[in-house]
Amino acid sequence: MLAKKIGEQLQRPTKSIGGWLADKFFKWHNTVLEENAVKLSAISPDQTVLELGHGPGLGLEVAASLLPGPRGKLLGVDYSEYMHQLASKRLQPFITRGKVTLYLCDLAAMPIEDSSVDKVYHCNCYYFWPDLRAAATEIHRVMKPGALMVTTLRLKSVALVASKNMLPTENWQPDIYIEALKATGFTNVRMEDRTDKNITFQAIFATASK
């Protein structure tokens, strides 16, 4: 029962003690993943960039600073109202200037135009998606032809969490995620081991083929 409750807060944090702890965990565990997801996306100043499952906005803050061009735009999607509130507060100056737009919505129904996004990134996120192919199809829809998506995770940590029954399905396994990407129009899908600040993590790259 406890494992299930912890898993629910990691998946969709609420404004509660559990959500507060999830926020602290994200800041401790996800900072390197967020920074590297942004870095590996190779963002250009005038691109439109999307973060999926943005959490408290750590990665958004890094990415926003890389979009100084007049057409540069950053979008974020999360279905946790609590995370949406935290990220909105963190990114308020960028939101006020019209550089950042955050959507409180389900990934499977994003209010984003077809073929409008240049780069997509996310971390510690896809294993909570109930239908990987439906999610991958929706992500592919909003991406421009040739657009890049980067996913970062610490596989060893994810496997440990999964072993404690804190994840809802077996979708955490990278092979299942990679297969869903390939089946929905992504090419050049690959996973690489990376290291930063003495932390080893995995990065999954995928290109939208249209």
C-alpha positions in Angstrom: 0.0 0.0 0.0 2.8 2.4 0.9 4.7 1.6 -2.3 1.6 2.3 -4.3 1.0 5.7 -2.6 4.7 6.7 -3.2 4.4 5.6 -6.8 1.2 7.7 -7.3 3.0 10.8 -5.9 5.9 10.3 -8.2 3.5 9.9 -11.1 1.2 12.8 -10.4 2.2 14.8 -7.3 -0.5 16.6 -5.4 -0.4 19.5 -3.0 0.3 17.4 0.1 3.1 16.1 2.1 3.7 13.4 -0.5 3.8 16.0 -3.3 6.2 18.2 -1.3 8.5 15.2 -0.9 8.2 14.4 -4.6 9.2 17.9 -5.4 12.3 17.6 -3.1 13.1 14.2 -4.7 12.9 15.7 -8.2 15.2 18.5 -7.4 17.7 16.1 -5.9 17.5 13.2 -8.4 16.5 14.9 -11.6 18.7 18.0 -11.9 21.5 16.2 -13.8 19.0 14.5 -16.0 17.1 17.7 -16.8 20.3 19.6 -17.5 21.6 16.9 -19.8 18.3 16.4 -21.6 18.4 20.1 -22.5 22.1 20.0 -23.4 21.7 17.0 -25.7 18.8 18.5 -27.5 21.2 21.1 -29.0 18.6 23.9 -28.8 19.0 26.9 -31.1 17.8 30.4 -30.2 14.8 30.6 -32.5 13.4 27.1 -32.1 10.2 25.9 -30.6 11.0 23.5 -27.8 8.7 21.2 -25.7 9.3 19.5 -22.4 7.0 16.7 -21.4 6.2 16.1 -17.8 8.1 19.2 -16.8 7.6 18.8 -13.0 8.7 21.8 -10.9 10.4 23.4 -13.9 14.1 22.7 -13.4 14.6 21.8 -17.1 12.3 24.5 -18.3 14.5 27.1 -16.5 17.6 25.9 -18.3 16.0 25.6 -21.7 14.3 29.1 -21.5 17.7 30.7 -21.2 18.8 29.1 -24.5 15.9 30.7 -26.5 16.7 34.4 -26.7 15.8 34.7 -30.4 12.7 36.6 -31.4 11.0 33.4 -32.5 12.3 31.2 -29.7 9.5 29.6 -27.7 9.3 27.1 -24.9 6.3 24.9 -24.2 5.7 22.6 -21.2 3.1 19.9 -20.5 2.3 18.3 -17.2 -1.0 16.8 -15.8 -0.1 17.4 -12.1 -1.8 20.7 -11.0 0.7 21.0 -8.2 3.7 20.7 -10.6 2.1 23.1 -13.0 1.7 25.7 -10.2 5.4 25.3 -9.1 6.7 25.5 -12.6 4.5 28.5 -13.4 5.9 30.3 -10.4 9.5 29.4 -11.3 9.1 30.5 -14.9 6.9 33.6 -14.3 9.3 36.1 -15.8 9.5 34.1 -19.0 5.7 33.5 -19.1 5.1 37.2 -18.7 7.3 37.9 -21.7 5.5 35.3 -23.8 8.6 33.1 -24.1 7.1 30.2 -22.1 3.7 28.6 -22.3 2.7 25.8 -19.8 -0.2 23.5 -20.4 -2.0 21.6 -17.6 -3.1 18.7 -19.6 -2.8 15.0 -20.5 0.1 14.1 -22.8 -2.3 12.2 -25.0 -4.3 15.4 -25.9 -1.8 18.3 -26.1 -3.3 21.6 -27.4 -0.3 22.1 -29.7 -0.3 22.5 -33.5 0.7 19.7 -35.8 4.4 19.7 -37.0 5.2 22.8 -34.9 7.9 21.7 -32.5 11.7 21.6 -33.3 12.9 19.8 -30.1 11.3 17.6 -27.5 12.9 16.4 -24.2 11.8 14.7 -21.0 13.2 12.8 -18.1 11.9 10.2 -15.7 8.6 10.4 -17.4 7.6 7.8 -20.0 7.2 4.9 -17.6 4.1 6.5 -16.2 2.4 6.8 -19.6 -0.4 4.1 -19.7 -0.3 3.7 -23.4 3.2 4.2 -24.9 2.1 4.0 -28.5 -0.7 6.5 -28.0 1.7 8.9 -26.3 4.4 8.4 -28.9 1.8 9.0 -31.7 0.8 12.3 -30.1 4.4 13.5 -29.6 5.2 12.6 -33.2 2.2 14.6 -34.3 3.4 17.9 -32.9 7.0 17.5 -34.1 8.4 18.9 -37.3 9.9 16.5 -39.9 13.4 15.7 -38.7 12.8 17.1 -35.2 14.8 15.5 -32.3 13.5 14.1 -29.1 15.8 13.3 -26.1 14.8 11.2 -23.1 17.1 10.9 -20.1 16.9 8.4 -17.2 19.0 6.6 -14.6 18.1 3.0 -15.6 19.5 1.5 -12.4 17.4 3.7 -10.2 14.3 3.1 -12.3 14.7 -0.6 -12.1 15.0 -0.4 -8.4 11.8 1.6 -8.1 10.1 -0.9 -10.3 11.2 -3.8 -8.1 9.4 -2.1 -5.2 6.2 -2.0 -7.2 6.1 1.8 -7.4 5.6 1.9 -11.1 2.2 1.1 -12.7 3.3 -1.1 -15.6 6.3 -2.7 -17.2 6.6 0.3 -19.5 9.8 1.4 -17.7 11.8 -1.0 -19.7 13.7 1.0 -22.4 13.2 -1.7 -25.0 9.4 -1.4 -24.7 9.6 2.4 -25.0 12.0 2.2 -28.0 9.7 -0.2 -29.8 6.8 2.1 -29.3 8.8 5.0 -30.8 9.8 2.9 -33.8 6.2 1.8 -34.4 4.9 5.4 -34.5 7.2 7.0 -37.0 10.4 7.7 -35.2 13.8 6.8 -36.7 17.4 6.7 -35.6 16.2 5.5 -32.2 19.1 4.6 -29.9 20.1 4.6 -26.3 23.5 5.7 -25.0 25.2 5.6 -21.7 26.4 9.0 -20.5 28.2 10.4 -17.4 28.1 13.8 -15.9 29.2 14.9 -12.4 30.1 11.3 -11.7 26.5 10.2 -12.3 25.9 7.6 -15.0 22.6 7.9 -16.9 21.0 6.8 -20.1 19.9 9.1 -23.0 17.5 7.9 -25.7 17.4 9.7 -29.0 14.7 9.6 -31.6 14.0 11.6 -34.8 10.5 12.3 -36.1 10.3 10.9 -39.6 7.5 12.3 -41.8 
